[in-house]
Amino acid sequence: MLTRMLLSRLSVANLTKPLALALQLDPNDSSATGITTGSSLDYLAHIRHLNIEAGASLELTSAGVTNSLPPRQLAYIQSDEFNRLYQSNPFAPDYFQYYDDEHCNIMQKYYEVLLHQEAVWCMAYPILEQLQSFTIPYMPSIKHYLKVVGRFKNLEEVRFNMNEMFEDPYYFEMSPETRRPHNDLVIQDMMRFVQEHVRLFEGRLKCVHRLGEYSMEWDDPQDTTLMDITRLLPPLKKPTRLDARNWQRYLAHRHSTDLTYVWEFDSGDMPDSWEDTVCNNQPFFQACRSLRILKISTRRTGLFKWAVQEKRDREWNSGSTAVGIGMGSPFGVDDSEIDLGLGSIGAGSDVTPSLPQPYIGPNERQDDEVPMPRHCPLRGCASGPTVFLGLEWLACTDV
Protein backbone atom coordinates (compact mmCIF):
# COMPACT_ATOMS: atom_id res chain seq x y z
CA MET A 1 0.00 0.00 0.00
CA LEU A 2 2.87 2.40 0.82
CA THR A 3 4.52 1.68 -2.53
CA ARG A 4 1.31 2.36 -4.41
CA MET A 5 0.81 5.58 -2.49
CA LEU A 6 4.35 6.81 -3.22
CA LEU A 7 4.08 5.98 -6.91
CA SER A 8 0.65 7.58 -7.13
CA ARG A 9 2.17 10.91 -6.13
CA LEU A 10 4.28 10.91 -9.30
CA SER A 11 3.06 12.16 -12.66
CA VAL A 12 2.65 9.71 -15.50
CA ALA A 13 5.61 11.40 -17.18
CA ASN A 14 7.80 9.98 -14.39
CA LEU A 15 6.36 6.47 -14.62
CA THR A 16 7.15 3.67 -17.05
CA LYS A 17 4.37 2.23 -19.18
CA PRO A 18 4.01 -1.00 -17.11
CA LEU A 19 3.72 1.03 -13.90
CA ALA A 20 1.19 3.44 -15.36
CA LEU A 21 -0.97 0.51 -16.43
CA ALA A 22 -0.66 -1.12 -13.00
CA LEU A 23 -1.83 2.12 -11.38
CA GLN A 24 -4.69 2.20 -13.90
CA LEU A 25 -3.44 5.41 -15.49
CA ASP A 26 -3.27 6.28 -19.15
CA PRO A 27 0.42 6.00 -20.11
CA ASN A 28 -0.19 8.46 -22.95
CA ASP A 29 -1.48 11.22 -20.65
CA SER A 30 1.71 12.80 -19.29
CA SER A 31 -0.21 15.30 -17.14
CA ALA A 32 -2.12 12.71 -15.15
CA THR A 33 -1.28 11.69 -11.59
CA GLY A 34 -2.46 8.87 -9.41
CA ILE A 35 -4.76 8.96 -6.43
CA THR A 36 -3.81 11.71 -3.98
CA THR A 37 -3.65 11.15 -0.24
CA GLY A 38 -5.06 14.50 0.79
CA SER A 39 -1.72 15.38 2.40
CA SER A 40 0.81 17.89 1.12
CA LEU A 41 3.67 16.05 2.84
CA ASP A 42 6.43 14.92 0.49
CA TYR A 43 6.96 11.40 1.79
CA LEU A 44 9.83 10.60 -0.58
CA ALA A 45 11.86 13.48 0.84
CA HIS A 46 12.03 11.68 4.21
CA ILE A 47 13.27 8.31 2.90
CA ARG A 48 16.90 7.43 3.68
CA HIS A 49 16.79 3.64 3.29
CA LEU A 50 15.07 2.00 0.32
CA ASN A 51 15.47 -1.77 0.43
CA ILE A 52 12.71 -3.81 -1.19
CA GLU A 53 13.53 -7.49 -1.42
CA ALA A 54 12.75 -9.60 -4.47
CA GLY A 55 9.40 -11.30 -4.07
CA ALA A 56 8.06 -8.62 -1.76
CA SER A 57 4.44 -7.90 -2.59
CA LEU A 58 4.04 -4.35 -3.87
CA GLU A 59 0.29 -4.88 -4.43
CA LEU A 60 0.56 -3.50 -7.94
CA THR A 61 -1.08 -6.47 -9.65
CA SER A 62 -3.71 -9.06 -8.79
CA ALA A 63 -2.06 -12.34 -7.87
CA GLY A 64 -3.28 -15.51 -9.49
CA VAL A 65 -4.25 -16.55 -13.00
CA THR A 66 -3.81 -14.29 -15.99
CA ASN A 67 -7.47 -13.36 -16.42
CA SER A 68 -7.40 -11.64 -13.00
CA LEU A 69 -5.53 -8.74 -14.62
CA PRO A 70 -7.49 -5.72 -15.86
CA PRO A 71 -8.04 -5.73 -19.63
CA ARG A 72 -5.39 -3.12 -20.48
CA GLN A 73 -2.67 -4.93 -18.48
CA LEU A 74 -3.69 -8.27 -19.96
CA ALA A 75 -3.51 -6.86 -23.48
CA TYR A 76 -0.08 -5.41 -22.74
CA ILE A 77 1.55 -8.65 -21.54
CA GLN A 78 0.14 -10.44 -24.60
CA SER A 79 1.52 -7.84 -26.99
CA ASP A 80 4.52 -8.16 -29.29
CA GLU A 81 6.08 -5.21 -27.46
CA PHE A 82 6.11 -7.07 -24.16
CA ASN A 83 7.28 -10.31 -25.77
CA ARG A 84 10.30 -8.49 -27.24
CA LEU A 85 11.04 -7.13 -23.78
CA TYR A 86 10.93 -10.63 -22.31
CA GLN A 87 13.11 -12.12 -25.04
CA SER A 88 15.78 -9.49 -24.34
CA ASN A 89 16.37 -11.03 -20.91
CA PRO A 90 14.27 -14.17 -20.30
CA PHE A 91 14.01 -16.27 -17.17
CA ALA A 92 16.66 -18.95 -16.68
CA PRO A 93 15.56 -22.28 -18.24
CA ASP A 94 15.36 -24.12 -14.91
CA TYR A 95 12.95 -21.51 -13.58
CA PHE A 96 10.12 -22.97 -15.67
CA GLN A 97 9.93 -26.09 -13.52
CA TYR A 98 8.39 -23.98 -10.76
CA TYR A 99 5.56 -22.63 -12.91
CA ASP A 100 3.04 -23.87 -15.46
CA ASP A 101 4.21 -24.11 -19.01
CA GLU A 102 1.40 -21.86 -20.19
CA HIS A 103 2.97 -18.89 -21.93
CA CYS A 104 0.58 -16.33 -20.46
CA ASN A 105 1.35 -17.38 -16.89
CA ILE A 106 5.07 -16.93 -17.50
CA MET A 107 4.42 -13.55 -19.06
CA GLN A 108 2.36 -12.45 -16.06
CA LYS A 109 5.14 -13.48 -13.68
CA TYR A 110 7.62 -11.56 -15.80
CA TYR A 111 5.30 -8.55 -15.67
CA GLU A 112 5.26 -8.69 -11.87
CA VAL A 113 9.07 -8.87 -11.73
CA LEU A 114 9.33 -5.98 -14.16
CA LEU A 115 6.92 -3.91 -12.04
CA HIS A 116 9.07 -4.54 -8.97
CA GLN A 117 12.23 -3.31 -10.67
CA GLU A 118 10.63 -0.28 -12.29
CA ALA A 119 8.77 0.69 -9.11
CA VAL A 120 12.09 0.79 -7.24
CA TRP A 121 13.65 2.88 -10.00
CA CYS A 122 10.79 5.40 -10.13
CA MET A 123 10.75 5.84 -6.34
CA ALA A 124 14.53 6.06 -6.02
CA TYR A 125 15.35 8.33 -8.94
CA PRO A 126 14.15 11.61 -7.35
CA ILE A 127 15.96 10.92 -4.06
CA LEU A 128 19.24 9.18 -4.98
CA GLU A 129 21.32 11.88 -3.25
CA GLN A 130 19.72 11.25 0.15
CA LEU A 131 19.78 7.44 0.22
CA GLN A 132 22.08 5.87 2.81
CA SER A 133 21.23 2.24 2.01
CA PHE A 134 19.71 0.90 -1.17
CA THR A 135 18.88 -2.43 -2.81
CA ILE A 136 19.47 -2.49 -6.56
CA PRO A 137 17.23 -4.94 -8.42
CA TYR A 138 18.71 -7.38 -10.87
CA MET A 139 18.05 -7.55 -14.63
CA PRO A 140 18.99 -4.71 -17.02
CA SER A 141 17.92 -2.14 -14.41
CA ILE A 142 21.45 -2.16 -12.99
CA LYS A 143 22.43 -0.24 -16.12
CA HIS A 144 20.18 2.61 -14.97
CA TYR A 145 22.07 2.95 -11.70
CA LEU A 146 25.48 2.84 -13.36
CA LYS A 147 24.53 6.00 -15.25
CA VAL A 148 23.64 7.86 -12.04
CA VAL A 149 26.20 6.48 -9.58
CA GLY A 150 27.49 10.03 -9.13
CA ARG A 151 24.24 10.96 -7.39
CA PHE A 152 24.67 8.39 -4.57
CA LYS A 153 26.79 10.76 -2.52
CA ASN A 154 25.46 9.55 0.87
CA LEU A 155 25.28 5.83 0.09
CA GLU A 156 26.93 3.70 2.78
CA GLU A 157 25.38 0.29 2.09
CA VAL A 158 24.34 -1.27 -1.21
CA ARG A 159 22.63 -4.59 -1.88
CA PHE A 160 22.58 -6.20 -5.30
CA ASN A 161 19.42 -8.27 -5.59
CA MET A 162 20.40 -11.15 -7.88
CA ASN A 163 16.99 -12.66 -8.53
CA GLU A 164 17.27 -16.42 -9.05
CA MET A 165 14.71 -16.34 -11.85
CA PHE A 166 17.43 -14.98 -14.12
CA GLU A 167 20.36 -17.01 -12.81
CA ASP A 168 21.92 -20.13 -14.17
CA PRO A 169 21.89 -22.81 -11.44
CA TYR A 170 25.42 -23.91 -10.49
CA TYR A 171 26.78 -20.82 -12.25
CA PHE A 172 30.30 -21.09 -10.85
CA GLU A 173 30.55 -24.78 -11.65
CA MET A 174 29.99 -24.07 -15.34
CA SER A 175 32.70 -23.46 -17.88
CA PRO A 176 32.81 -19.93 -19.29
CA GLU A 177 31.51 -21.31 -22.60
CA THR A 178 28.27 -22.60 -21.06
CA ARG A 179 27.46 -19.70 -18.74
CA ARG A 180 24.85 -17.20 -19.77
CA PRO A 181 26.87 -14.23 -21.02
CA HIS A 182 24.35 -11.85 -19.47
CA ASN A 183 25.20 -13.08 -15.96
CA ASP A 184 28.88 -12.39 -16.53
CA LEU A 185 28.01 -8.87 -17.69
CA VAL A 186 25.87 -8.23 -14.62
CA ILE A 187 28.73 -9.22 -12.31
CA GLN A 188 31.01 -6.86 -14.22
CA ASP A 189 28.43 -4.09 -13.81
CA MET A 190 28.30 -4.70 -10.07
CA MET A 191 32.07 -4.30 -9.92
CA ARG A 192 31.91 -1.14 -12.02
CA PHE A 193 29.26 0.38 -9.75
CA VAL A 194 31.37 -0.10 -6.62
CA GLN A 195 34.59 0.99 -8.33
CA GLU A 196 33.00 4.20 -9.58
CA HIS A 197 31.39 4.99 -6.23
CA VAL A 198 34.68 4.46 -4.39
CA ARG A 199 36.42 6.71 -6.91
CA LEU A 200 33.84 9.48 -6.52
CA PHE A 201 33.15 9.17 -2.79
CA GLU A 202 36.19 7.49 -1.26
CA GLY A 203 35.49 6.02 2.16
CA ARG A 204 31.72 6.60 2.04
CA LEU A 205 30.59 3.11 1.00
CA LYS A 206 30.94 0.70 3.93
CA CYS A 207 28.94 -2.44 3.06
CA VAL A 208 28.27 -4.38 -0.13
CA HIS A 209 25.84 -7.30 -0.07
CA ARG A 210 24.62 -9.69 -2.68
CA LEU A 211 21.14 -11.14 -2.19
CA GLY A 212 19.87 -14.16 -4.07
CA GLU A 213 19.63 -17.91 -4.36
CA TYR A 214 21.43 -20.78 -6.05
CA SER A 215 24.95 -20.84 -7.37
CA MET A 216 25.85 -17.17 -7.47
CA GLU A 217 25.93 -16.84 -3.70
CA TRP A 218 29.05 -15.00 -2.62
CA ASP A 219 29.97 -17.48 0.07
CA ASP A 220 30.73 -20.01 -2.67
CA PRO A 221 34.45 -20.82 -2.20
CA GLN A 222 34.94 -20.76 -5.98
CA ASP A 223 33.63 -17.22 -6.25
CA THR A 224 36.09 -14.40 -5.68
CA THR A 225 33.76 -11.64 -6.87
CA LEU A 226 32.69 -10.48 -3.43
CA MET A 227 36.27 -10.42 -2.15
CA ASP A 228 37.40 -8.44 -5.17
CA ILE A 229 34.61 -5.93 -4.60
CA THR A 230 35.13 -5.75 -0.85
CA ARG A 231 38.82 -4.98 -1.27
CA LEU A 232 37.71 -1.75 -2.91
CA LEU A 233 36.16 -0.65 0.39
CA PRO A 234 38.27 0.84 3.18
CA PRO A 235 39.39 -1.42 6.07
CA LEU A 236 37.33 -1.46 9.24
CA LYS A 237 38.60 1.25 11.56
CA LYS A 238 38.81 0.03 15.16
CA PRO A 239 35.66 -2.13 14.89
CA THR A 240 33.74 -2.81 18.10
CA ARG A 241 31.46 -5.50 16.65
CA LEU A 242 32.02 -8.22 14.07
CA ASP A 243 28.99 -9.87 12.47
CA ALA A 244 27.62 -10.82 9.06
CA ARG A 245 27.35 -7.17 8.00
CA ASN A 246 31.07 -6.45 8.16
CA TRP A 247 32.69 -9.91 8.24
CA GLN A 248 33.60 -9.93 4.55
CA ARG A 249 35.18 -6.52 4.94
CA TYR A 250 37.29 -7.82 7.80
CA LEU A 251 38.42 -10.77 5.65
CA ALA A 252 39.37 -8.43 2.81
CA HIS A 253 41.65 -6.44 5.13
CA ARG A 254 42.42 -9.02 7.79
CA HIS A 255 46.04 -8.07 8.37
CA SER A 256 45.36 -4.34 8.65
CA THR A 257 42.36 -4.52 11.00
CA ASP A 258 42.87 -3.80 14.69
CA LEU A 259 40.76 -6.22 16.77
CA THR A 260 41.67 -4.66 20.11
CA TYR A 261 38.35 -2.85 20.43
CA VAL A 262 36.03 -5.70 19.40
CA TRP A 263 33.62 -6.27 22.29
CA GLU A 264 31.01 -8.38 20.42
CA PHE A 265 31.33 -11.27 17.97
CA ASP A 266 28.19 -12.77 16.39
CA SER A 267 28.51 -15.56 13.81
CA GLY A 268 24.80 -15.54 12.98
CA ASP A 269 24.23 -15.39 9.18
CA MET A 270 27.96 -15.53 8.48
CA PRO A 271 29.08 -17.96 5.76
CA ASP A 272 30.18 -21.34 7.11
CA SER A 273 33.78 -20.49 6.35
CA TRP A 274 33.92 -18.23 9.43
CA GLU A 275 34.84 -21.28 11.52
CA ASP A 276 37.92 -21.98 9.43
CA THR A 277 38.99 -18.36 9.68
CA VAL A 278 38.61 -18.25 13.45
CA CYS A 279 39.57 -21.80 14.39
CA ASN A 280 42.58 -22.01 12.10
CA ASN A 281 43.78 -18.58 13.13
CA GLN A 282 44.41 -18.94 16.85
CA PRO A 283 45.38 -15.29 17.47
CA PHE A 284 41.92 -14.13 16.32
CA PHE A 285 40.03 -14.22 19.63
CA GLN A 286 43.28 -13.65 21.46
CA ALA A 287 43.52 -10.31 19.67
CA CYS A 288 39.98 -9.36 20.76
CA ARG A 289 41.06 -8.18 24.20
CA SER A 290 37.85 -6.20 24.80
CA LEU A 291 35.49 -9.09 23.96
CA ARG A 292 32.40 -9.10 26.18
CA ILE A 293 29.65 -10.72 24.08
CA LEU A 294 30.20 -13.93 22.12
CA LYS A 295 27.48 -15.54 19.98
CA ILE A 296 28.64 -18.54 18.00
CA SER A 297 27.27 -21.89 16.84
CA THR A 298 29.96 -24.51 16.48
CA ARG A 299 31.08 -27.86 17.84
CA ARG A 300 34.79 -27.25 17.44
CA THR A 301 36.77 -27.45 20.63
CA GLY A 302 39.88 -25.67 21.78
CA LEU A 303 38.98 -22.16 20.66
CA PHE A 304 39.94 -20.76 24.04
CA LYS A 305 42.78 -22.98 25.18
CA TRP A 306 45.05 -19.97 24.88
CA ALA A 307 42.80 -18.10 27.36
CA VAL A 308 42.95 -20.92 29.85
CA GLN A 309 46.72 -21.09 29.49
CA GLU A 310 46.98 -17.33 29.98
CA LYS A 311 44.93 -17.57 33.15
CA ARG A 312 46.94 -20.48 34.47
CA ASP A 313 50.21 -18.70 33.74
CA ARG A 314 48.97 -15.53 35.38
CA GLU A 315 47.74 -17.35 38.47
CA TRP A 316 50.93 -19.37 38.64
CA ASN A 317 53.07 -16.26 38.44
CA SER A 318 50.98 -14.54 41.11
CA GLY A 319 51.11 -17.57 43.37
CA SER A 320 47.33 -18.04 43.41
CA THR A 321 45.40 -21.27 42.93
CA ALA A 322 43.35 -21.95 39.81
CA VAL A 323 39.75 -22.55 40.73
CA GLY A 324 36.68 -23.22 38.64
CA ILE A 325 34.67 -25.81 36.79
CA GLY A 326 35.95 -27.30 33.54
CA MET A 327 33.12 -27.12 31.05
CA GLY A 328 35.02 -27.96 27.88
CA SER A 329 33.62 -25.23 25.59
CA PRO A 330 32.00 -21.83 26.20
CA PHE A 331 28.83 -22.36 24.19
CA GLY A 332 25.22 -22.18 25.41
CA VAL A 333 22.34 -24.42 24.44
CA ASP A 334 19.98 -21.88 22.88
CA ASP A 335 19.80 -18.30 21.72
CA SER A 336 19.66 -16.93 25.23
CA GLU A 337 22.74 -15.18 26.54
CA ILE A 338 24.57 -16.38 29.61
CA ASP A 339 25.47 -13.64 32.05
CA LEU A 340 29.19 -13.75 32.74
CA GLY A 341 29.48 -10.56 34.73
CA LEU A 342 31.99 -9.05 32.33
CA GLY A 343 30.08 -10.25 29.29
CA SER A 344 27.81 -12.93 27.87
CA ILE A 345 28.00 -16.03 25.73
CA GLY A 346 25.28 -17.39 23.50
CA ALA A 347 24.89 -19.91 20.71
CA GLY A 348 22.74 -20.11 17.62
CA SER A 349 19.55 -22.12 17.58
CA ASP A 350 21.00 -24.56 15.05
CA VAL A 351 23.21 -26.09 17.74
CA THR A 352 21.88 -29.31 19.19
CA PRO A 353 22.56 -29.20 22.92
CA SER A 354 24.43 -31.98 24.64
CA LEU A 355 24.79 -31.59 28.36
CA PRO A 356 28.21 -32.53 29.70
CA GLN A 357 29.09 -35.03 32.37
CA PRO A 358 31.59 -33.45 34.78
CA TYR A 359 35.10 -34.75 34.26
CA ILE A 360 37.81 -34.73 36.86
CA GLY A 361 41.55 -34.40 36.50
CA PRO A 362 43.78 -32.30 34.30
CA ASN A 363 43.48 -34.34 31.10
CA GLU A 364 40.61 -36.78 31.58
CA ARG A 365 37.51 -36.73 29.34
CA GLN A 366 34.58 -39.09 29.72
CA ASP A 367 33.34 -38.75 26.13
CA ASP A 368 34.05 -37.05 22.82
CA GLU A 369 31.05 -34.72 22.84
CA VAL A 370 31.47 -30.99 23.09
CA PRO A 371 30.10 -30.07 26.52
CA MET A 372 27.60 -27.23 26.41
CA PRO A 373 26.88 -25.67 29.80
CA ARG A 374 23.49 -24.15 30.58
CA HIS A 375 24.69 -21.60 33.13
CA CYS A 376 28.25 -20.72 34.06
CA PRO A 377 28.20 -17.50 36.09
CA LEU A 378 31.54 -15.83 36.69
CA ARG A 379 30.09 -13.13 38.87
CA GLY A 380 30.82 -13.55 42.56
CA CYS A 381 33.64 -16.04 42.17
CA ALA A 382 35.36 -14.89 45.32
CA SER A 383 32.33 -15.27 47.58
CA GLY A 384 32.90 -18.88 48.52
CA PRO A 385 35.18 -21.91 48.25
CA THR A 386 35.61 -23.42 44.78
CA VAL A 387 36.73 -26.72 43.33
CA PHE A 388 39.00 -27.23 40.31
CA LEU A 389 37.47 -29.62 37.74
CA GLY A 390 39.11 -29.93 34.32
CA LEU A 391 41.27 -27.55 32.35
CA GLU A 392 39.70 -26.31 29.13
CA TRP A 393 37.30 -23.59 30.23
CA LEU A 394 37.27 -22.31 33.79
CA ALA A 395 34.10 -20.87 35.27
CA CYS A 396 34.10 -20.12 38.97
CA THR A 397 31.11 -21.15 41.02
CA ASP A 398 30.05 -21.13 44.64
CA VAL A 399 29.71 -24.52 46.38
N, C-alpha and C positions, 0 to 999 in steps of 0.2 A: 504494500500500500504506500509506503514511504517513497519507493522508487517511482511509482506511477505519479505520485504527487509532485515530486521534483521534476520529472520529465514534462509534466503537464504545464509547468510554469514557463517552459521554453516555447519559442515560436516555432512553427513548422519549418521555417528556414534553417533552424539549428538542429533539426531532426533528420535522420535518414528515412528513406521511404518505408522500410520495414517497421520502424518505430512509429511513424505517423499512422500507418495502417493499424498497428496494435492499439494505439490510443484512439482509434476510430476518428482520425482527422483526415482531411483531404490533402494528400502529399503535394498537390499542385497549387494549393492556396497558401502562399508563403506568409500571409498576414495573420493566419489563424493561430490561436493558442489553445491549449487544452483547458480542462476544467480548473477554475480558480478556486483557491481555498478561502477567500474572503479575508486573508491576512496580507498585509504589505511587507511582512518580514521576508528578507532574502535568505532562505534556508541554506542555499549553497554556499553563501559567504561564510558560514560558521563551520563548515566541514573541514577537518584537518586530516582525517583518516578515512580512506575510501577503499575498503577491502571486501569485495563480494566474491565469494567462492563459486567455483563452477558447480552447477547443479542447484544453486540456491534459487528458490522460487521468487521471481520478480512479479508474478501475477499479471503478466502482460498478455498471456494467451490462455485459452481454456484447455486444460489438460484433457487427454483422452484421445478418442478417434478423430480422424480428420474432419468429419462433417460437423464437429463441434465448433469449428472456426466460423467467424462471420463470413459472409459471401465474398467480400473484397479481399480478405486475407487468404481465403481458400483459392480464389482465382489467381492470386499472386504466386503462391507456392506451386501452382500447377502451370505457371507460365514458362515460356522459353527463357525469359530473362532470369528467372530464379534458377532454372536448371543450369544455365551457363555459370551462374555464381557458384553453385554446388560443385560442378565439374572442375572449377578452378582450384578447389581444395576439398576433396571429398573425405568422408570418414575413412578410417583405416579399415581394410577388408575384414579383419576379425571382429570389428564392432557389430557387424550385421547379425552375428549369432545371438545377440541380446535383444534383437527386435524382429518383428515380422518382416517378411521379404516384400511386402507390399510397398511399391514405390512411394505412394502418397504418405504413408506413415513415416518413412525415412525422411521425406522432404519436410514433413511437419517438425520432426525432431531437429532437423538442421535449421529450420526457421527459428525454433526456440533458442538454439545455441547462438545463432546470429543475433537475435534480439538481446541476449545477455551481453554479448561483446559490444554491440553498438550502444546499448543503454549506458554501459560503463563509460564509453568514449564521450557520449553527449553530456553526461553529468560531470565528467572530469575536465573536459576541455576548458570551460570558463574559469576553473579554479586551480589549474596545475601549479601555479606559483605558491599556493598556500598549503599544498598537501605535504604531510610529514611521513605518511606511510601509504602505500598504494599497491594494489594487485593488478597486474597487467594481464588481460586475457590472452589466450593463445590464438592461433590462426593468423591470417594476414594482418590483424589489427596491431600487432607489435610494430609493424612498419609505421603506423600513425605516430606512435610514441617516440620512435627514433627521430622523426622529423622535428619534434618539439622538446627534446631532452633538455634543451637550454632553458626551458621554463620551469623545470623541477628544482628550483633553487633552494627549497627547504626540505627536500626529500631525504629522509634518513633510513628508511626501510622500504625495500621493493620486493614484491613477490611475483614470480612468473608462473602463471597458472597454465601448466602444460596439460590440457584436457586430453584424457586417454582416448577419446573418440577419434583423435587425429593421429595417434601414435602408432608406431609399429611395435607390437609385442616383441620382447627380447631384443630391443633395438641395439644394445651394445654387444650382443652376441652375434650380430649379423656382420657379414663382410661389407665393406664400403660399397661394393657393387650392388648388393641387394637391399640396402637401406633406401627408404624413401628420401630422395634428394631434398624435399621440402623440410624434413625434420633437421637435416644438417644445416640448412640455411637459417632455420629458426634459432638453433643453438648459437650460430655465428652472430645473429642479430642480438641475442641476449648479451653476448660478450661485448658487442659494439655499444650497446646501451650503457653498460656499466663503465666501460672504458671512457666513453665520452662524458659521462656524468662526473667521473673522478677527475678528468682533465679540466672540466669547467668549474667544479665545486669541490676541490680537493679537501678531503677530510670530512665532508658533510655526510656522505652515504656510509652507514654503519652496518647494515644487515642486508643480505641478499638471500632470498629463499626461492626454492623451486617446488611448486605444489603439483601433484599429479599421481598417477598410478603406473603400474607396469614397469617396463624395463628402463625407462629414462629417469628413474629415481637417482638422486645424486649421492645416495649412500652406496651405490653399486661400486664395488672395488675396482671395476674396470673403467669407471668413468672419472676422468680427471677434470671435467668441465667446471664443476663447482669450485675445486681447489684453485684452478687457474683464475676464475673470477674473483674468488675471495682474496687472493694475493694482491689484487688491485686495491683492496680496501686497506686502510691504515691498521696497524696492530692495536690490540686492546691496550688502553693506557690505565695501568694500575686497576685491573678489574676487581670488583668485590664479590661478584657472583658469576659462576660458570654454569650454563644450562644449554638447552638445545638452541636457543636464540643466538648465542655467540660462540658455541663450541667450534664450529668450522673456522671461524675467524681466529680462534686460539691456535688451531692446528696449522693454519696457514702461516702463522708467525710464532710458532712454538718457542723458538730459541730467543726471541726478543721480547717475550711477555713476562712481566714481573708478577709472580703468583703470591707475593708476600701479603697482599691485602685481601686475598680471596677468603671470605668468611662463610660462603655458602656454595655447595656443589650439589647439583640436581641432575641426575642422569636421565630423568623422564623425557621421552621423545627423542633422545639422542640416538644416532645410528648405533648398531650393535658393536661397531668397531671401537667404541669408547673404552670398552674393557681392555682391549689390547693396548691402547694408548696408555691407560693408567696402570694396568697391571704389569706391563712389560717395561714401564718407565718408573722405576722405584722412587726416584726423587720427586715425582709429581706431588703426591700428598705431603711429602716431607717439606716441599717448598711452600705449601699453603700454611704458613705459620699462624694465620689468624682464623683458621677454619673453626666455625661454630656450629654450622648446620650441614649435615651430610644426608643426602637422599639418594640411595643407589639400590639397584636390584641386581644381584649377582650371587653366584655360589662359589666364586673363587676365594681361596683362603690366602692368608699371608700378606694382605694389603698393608697391614699396620704392624708388622713385625719390627720394623725400624723404630716405631714409636715405643713399643714395649722395651726394646733394647735401650733406647734413649732413657726411658724412665728407670730401668734397672741400673744403668751406668750412673745416672744422676743420684739415685738413692744409695748406690754403693759408695760413690765418692763422698757423699754427705754423711755416711755412716748410719743411715736409717735402714729400716727393714721394709722390704716390699710386701705390701698387703693387698688383698683383693680377691676377686673370683675370676678364674679363667673361663671365658665364655667362647673362646675360639674365633669369633668373627663379629664385628659390630653392626649387625644388620637386624632390623626389627622384623615382625611377622606380618605387618599390614601397612597401610599408608599413614597410620598415626605416627606422630613424632614422639620420641622418648626423651624426656627431660633429663639432661645431663648436667644441669647447673650452669656450666659454661657454654652449653650448646645443646643440640639435639640430633638424633640419628633416626632416620626413617628408611623404609624400603618400599619399592613399588608393589602394586597389587598383583603383579605377575609372578611374584616369588611364592612358592609353595612352602609354608612354614614346616620346619622340623625341629621340635623342641629337643634340646641337648640333655644328655645324661651327664651329671657332673663327673669330671675326671680329676684324678689326684696324682700329684707327682709332676716333676718338671717336664717330662717328655712322654707321658703316657696318654694314649687316646683309646677310648672304648669302641669307637666306630669311625667310619670314614665320612659321615655326614657333616655338613657345615652347621654347627650349632647356631641357632638363632634365638637369642634371649628375648623374652617379652619385656621385662623392665630391668634396667641396670642403672639405678641412680648413683651419680657420683657425688651429689650434694650431701654434705654432712658426714663425710668419710671419717672425720676425726672424732666423732661423737661417741664411739664405742669400740670395743675390741674387734679385730678382723682376723680372718683366716686366709692364708694363701692357698689357692687351688689353681693349678695350671699356670701357663706362661703366656699364651698368645695375646689375650686382651684382658687387661686388668680393670675391674670395676669394683670399687670399694663398697662395702655394705655393712650395716650394723648387724650384729648377731646377739 
